[in-house]
Amino acid sequence: MKIRNEILNKCPLFSGIADEEFDSMLSCLDAKEMEYKKDAYIYMAGNPMPQIGVVLSGSVIIIKEDYWGNRTIISKMTVSDMFAESFAFAAAHKLPVSVVAAENTRILFIDCKNIINSSASPCSFHTALISNMVRILADKNVMLMQKIEHLSCRSTKDKLLSYLSLQAMKAKSNTFIIPYNRQELADYLCIDRSAMSTELSRLREEGIIAFHKNYFELL
């Protein structure tokens, strides 16, 4: 319980909620914990999505797959991150993306109706949850706009530099670690992996970047 509460403390949804309120809050919200093996589908495209998920351990990727099985990574969520809130609150009848466990993962699920249905419960935390959710949805819109900015670049080189530049600004440092491996990064930027690897090597030879696995440095 202590470890779970420490994780939830880092989740923006629960900002302003006191530790001693977590147990009663999760009981009131009828929250459920589930475990998934690596590569297991947590949700598949085409199914309804009434719940939001919070990653308690491991990580998940949000993917879009076409008819032939080609996939694009929309985003990756790690410990204390939340996913699927936009689809849950939009009451989407069919989820347009799939959610997959990137490793062995434990998820906390909360039905979005239990968050906004404050009339059924006098609990004080509902107002805080709703306020936090509004801010989170706004932040997610900004994040999607940033991805569109990367994808709007015409060349593989420009897409890579756009992404790496943003990561450096987020880290407030010219050295940083990205959350994706090579295949995941290619899927995220919608580019061919071998072409991306060639471009990364060229950028290193030109003295623009240095890297080792998912550690990068802008020179």
C-alpha positions, 0 to 999 in steps of 0.5 A, a space after each residue: 500500500 505504501 509503495 502504491 500511494 507513493 506512485 499515486 502521489 506522482 500522478 497528476 490526477 491525484 495532485 492535492 489528495 492527502 496520503 491518508 485519503 487514498 484508501 477511502 478514495 480508491 474504495 469510493 471510486 471502485 478502483 481495480 488493479 490488474 497485471 499484464 505480461 509483456 506484449 499483452 493487449 490491455 485494450 484492443 482497438 474497436 472495443 469501448 473504453 470506459 476506464 482510465 488506467 494508471 501505471 503502477 509498475 512497468 510501462 505501456 505503449 499506445 499504438 495505432 495499427 493498420 490492416 497489414 499490421 504496421 504500427 505507429 506508436 502514439 505515446 509510451 506511459 511509464 510508472 505513475 502515468 495515466 492513459 486513455 482518459 481522453 477516450 474514456 471521458 469522450 465516451 468513445 464507443 470504439 477505441 481507435 487505438 490499442 494499449 499494449 504492455 511494453 513489459 510486465 505491467 500492473 495497472 490501476 483502473 478507474 471508471 471515469 463515471 465514478 470521478 465525475 459523479 460527485 452527487 452520489 458521494 459527499 467525498 471531498 476529493 471529487 472536486 480536486 480530481 475533476 480540476 486535475 483532469 481538466 489540466 491533464 486533458 489540456 496538457 495531453 492536447 499540447 503533447 499531441 500538438 508537439 508530435 504533429 510538429 515532429 511529423 510535419 517535418 519532411 525529412 527523417 533528419 528533421 523529424 529526429 532533430 525536432 524530437 531530440 530538440 524538444 527532449 533537450 528542452 524538457 530535460 533543460 539539458 543537452 544530455 537526456 534519456 528518451 523513453 523509446 528503443 530504436 524500433 519504438 522511436 521509428 514507430 513514434 516518428 513514423 519513419 523506417 528504422 533502418 533509414 533512421 539508424 543511418 541518419 542517426 549515424 550521419 548526425 553523429 559523424 557530423 558532430 551534431 549528436 552523440 548517443 548510446 542506446 537511449 542516452 543522447 547528447 546534443 553537441 
